[in-house]
Amino acid sequence: MIVATIGENLRRIRKSKRIGQVELSGLSGVAQGGISAIETGHREPFPSTLDRLAAALDVPTTAFFEGEGASPIPPRPRTPLTEEPEDRFDERFAATDVVSAEELQEKVGAEFDKLQGYIRGLKAAGIGGDDLRLKQARRRLEEAKRRTYAATSRATDLALNAEFGRDRPVYDTVAAYVGQGEAVAEYLAEEARTTHRDAG
């Protein structure tokens, strides 16, 4: 079990540094009773608690997850379309037709899924919210979300214009589609607020 592994490793590391539970409590700000409960496997610690204990013991947080039962730190996935500079991605984006826009949406969407899995893996390995890897992964996830949304919207607009003779505006940048989406969301939110006030 992960909880047992954390406790065993915490006790092993603490003893190897000749630090008692009371002293570790003073160094980390974690109650001595809490440290005891973690070491005996009776309490699952919050990531922030592990971060404080790791800092006090001068070890990486991942040290608590080493050994049998621990989740390994996953390798960073390759996400070239998500990480491509925005001006270069926009050039690629602007050149798409219906089919290639759908293909682009599928490829960036696959990168979004990879990043979600990577973030789950980091959390399972005990990586806390302040870890640079987690912060970078979340930023890439947000960018993949933006680009997937834009590619989906462009493919839809191009398809409607081609199949039904519509004259929908088709934008050539991710920012234009994201901005349009935010404007629509704000309009709908304002409509909902107005309806609520009128009903009241």
C-alpha positions in Angstrom: 0.0 0.0 0.0 1.1 3.5 -0.8 0.3 4.8 2.8 2.4 2.0 4.4 5.3 2.7 2.0 5.3 6.4 2.9 5.3 5.7 6.6 8.1 3.1 6.3 10.2 5.5 4.3 9.6 8.4 6.5 10.6 6.4 9.6 13.7 5.1 7.8 14.8 8.5 6.6 14.2 10.1 10.0 16.2 7.5 11.8 19.0 7.6 9.3 19.4 11.3 10.1 19.1 10.6 13.9 16.1 12.9 14.2 13.3 12.0 16.7 9.7 12.6 16.0 9.5 15.5 18.4 12.5 17.2 16.8 11.1 16.6 13.3 7.8 18.1 14.5 9.6 21.3 15.5 11.5 21.4 12.2 8.5 20.8 9.9 5.6 22.2 11.8 3.8 18.9 11.6 2.4 17.6 14.9 4.3 14.8 16.5 1.1 12.8 16.7 0.6 13.3 13.0 4.1 12.1 12.2 3.6 9.0 14.4 0.3 8.3 12.6 1.9 8.6 9.2 4.8 6.3 10.1 2.5 3.6 11.4 0.3 3.8 8.3 -2.7 5.1 10.2 -3.0 8.4 8.3 -2.6 9.3 4.7 -0.7 12.6 4.6 -1.6 15.6 2.5 0.9 16.5 -0.2 1.7 19.7 1.6 2.5 17.7 4.7 4.9 15.6 2.8 6.5 18.7 1.3 7.1 20.1 4.8 8.5 16.8 6.1 10.8 16.4 3.1 12.1 20.0 3.5 12.8 19.4 7.2 14.7 16.1 6.4 16.4 17.7 3.3 15.2 15.0 0.9 13.0 15.2 -2.2 9.3 14.4 -1.6 9.7 11.4 -3.9 12.0 9.7 -1.4 8.8 8.8 0.6 7.5 6.8 -2.3 10.6 4.7 -3.0 10.4 0.9 -2.8 7.7 -1.7 -3.3 4.2 -0.3 -3.8 5.3 3.1 -4.8 4.1 4.8 -7.9 7.1 5.6 -10.2 7.4 9.1 -11.5 6.1 9.0 -15.1 8.2 10.2 -18.0 7.3 13.6 -19.4 5.2 13.0 -22.6 6.1 14.4 -25.9 3.7 17.2 -26.8 5.3 19.0 -29.8 2.1 20.7 -31.1 1.2 22.0 -27.7 4.8 23.3 -27.1 5.2 24.8 -30.6 5.6 28.6 -30.4 2.2 30.3 -30.9 3.1 32.2 -34.1 4.3 29.0 -35.8 1.3 27.0 -34.6 -0.9 29.8 -36.0 0.7 29.4 -39.4 -0.1 25.7 -39.3 -3.6 26.5 -38.0 -4.4 29.1 -40.7 -3.4 26.7 -43.5 -5.9 24.0 -42.5 -9.0 23.0 -44.4 -11.9 21.0 -42.9 -10.1 17.7 -43.0 -6.7 18.9 -41.8 -8.3 21.1 -39.1 -10.1 17.9 -37.8 -6.8 16.0 -37.9 -5.0 18.9 -36.0 -7.8 18.8 -33.4 -7.3 15.0 -32.9 -3.5 15.3 -32.6 -3.6 18.2 -30.1 -6.5 16.5 -28.3 -4.3 13.3 -27.9 -1.6 15.5 -26.4 -4.2 16.9 -24.0 -5.0 13.4 -22.9 -1.3 12.5 -22.5 -0.8 15.6 -20.3 -3.9 14.7 -18.1 -2.4 11.2 -17.6 1.0 12.6 -16.8 -0.4 15.0 -14.2 -2.3 12.1 -12.6 0.9 10.1 -12.5 2.8 12.9 -10.9 0.2 13.2 -8.2 0.2 9.4 -7.6 4.0 9.6 -7.2 3.5 12.2 -4.5 4.6 15.3 -6.5 3.1 18.3 -4.8 1.6 21.4 -6.2 4.7 23.5 -5.9 6.8 21.1 -7.9 8.0 22.7 -11.2 7.2 19.6 -13.2 3.5 19.8 -12.1 3.3 23.5 -12.7 4.8 23.2 -16.2 2.5 20.2 -17.0 -0.6 22.3 -16.0 0.5 25.2 -18.2 0.9 22.8 -21.1 -2.5 21.2 -20.4 -4.2 24.6 -20.5 -2.4 25.4 -23.8 -3.5 22.1 -25.3 -7.0 22.8 -24.2 -6.9 26.3 -26.0 -5.5 24.8 -29.2 -7.9 21.8 -29.2 -10.9 24.2 -28.8 -9.7 26.5 -31.6 -9.1 23.6 -34.0 -12.5 22.1 -33.3 -14.1 25.5 -33.8 -12.3 26.2 -37.1 -13.2 22.7 -38.4 -16.8 23.3 -37.5 -16.9 26.7 -39.2 -15.3 25.5 -42.4 -17.6 22.5 -42.6 -20.7 24.6 -42.1 -19.6 27.0 -44.8 -18.8 24.2 -47.2 -21.8 22.0 -46.7 -24.6 24.5 -46.1 -23.4 27.6 -47.8 -23.1 29.4 -44.5 -21.0 32.6 -44.3 -19.6 32.0 -40.8 -16.4 33.9 -40.1 -13.3 31.7 -40.1 -10.4 32.9 -37.9 -6.7 32.1 -38.6 -5.4 32.3 -35.0 -6.0 30.4 -31.8 -6.4 33.6 -29.8 -9.2 34.8 -32.1 -11.3 31.6 -31.4 -10.5 31.6 -27.7 -11.4 35.2 -27.4 -14.7 34.6 -29.2 -15.4 31.7 -26.9 -14.8 33.8 -23.8 -17.0 36.6 -25.2 -19.8 34.1 -25.8 -19.4 32.6 -22.4 -19.6 36.1 -20.8 -22.7 37.0 -22.9 -24.4 33.8 -21.8 -23.5 34.4 -18.2 -24.8 37.9 -18.3 -28.1 36.7 -19.9 -28.4 34.2 -17.1 -27.8 36.9 -14.5 -30.4 39.1 -16.2 -33.0 36.3 -16.3 -32.4 35.6 -12.6 -32.8 39.2 -11.7 -36.0 39.5 -13.7 -37.4 36.3 -12.2 -36.7 37.7 -8.7 
